[in-house]
Amino acid sequence: MLVRVLCSVIIVLLFCLFIVPTASAHSTVPRVEISTERLHPGEVIDVRGISFGMDDSVTLTLIGSGVEVSFGEIIASGEGEFTYIAVLPSDLVEGTYYFRAVTSHHYVLSPPLTVWGTAFIDGGGQGPRDEDDGLLAPMPTFPPAVMTAPVAQVPEATPASNWNAIILALAALIVIGIAIGYSIKHKSSQ
């Protein structure tokens, strides 16, 4: 009887090791963030992609009201992130636009960008901002817009072992072993 109970407990604890989910500090759903919600035509905006695949080729496009402006392909970093400094076309009409990021596995839209007014014509300065210029201030983020489901979800790599679950299972086995030993000792003394 004792062996049967002990085997059942061990089997249940082993199954518990496979049920415990792994914790992740980062979202696995790709998203596109923009540095501002409203701009004039011809102004600069920072576009940031997060949680894409490692070294993914991302096609970035500005879409809205029958307009598509391609910014080309961007290669995501080893962490699946990219930052792109986009200059809006100066002939862009007022309206709501989205940045669309497409990979072989994902189709992601940014939060809405409202373009309003007319283009600013700047007569001096050091020229337009380019990729060599650093960010001038921390980039605020806005919640991602409604996104479509990924075409094919690539599972995230999980660690080979889950140490917290193993430690918990071993602690449970020790407690159960002590309880069984105590009950056997208590029965023999009666």
Summary of the structure (lengths in Angstrom):
residues: 190
radius of gyration: 27.6
end to end distance: 18.6
largest distance: 100.1
contacts: 471
relative contact order: 0.20
helix: 23%
strand: 26%
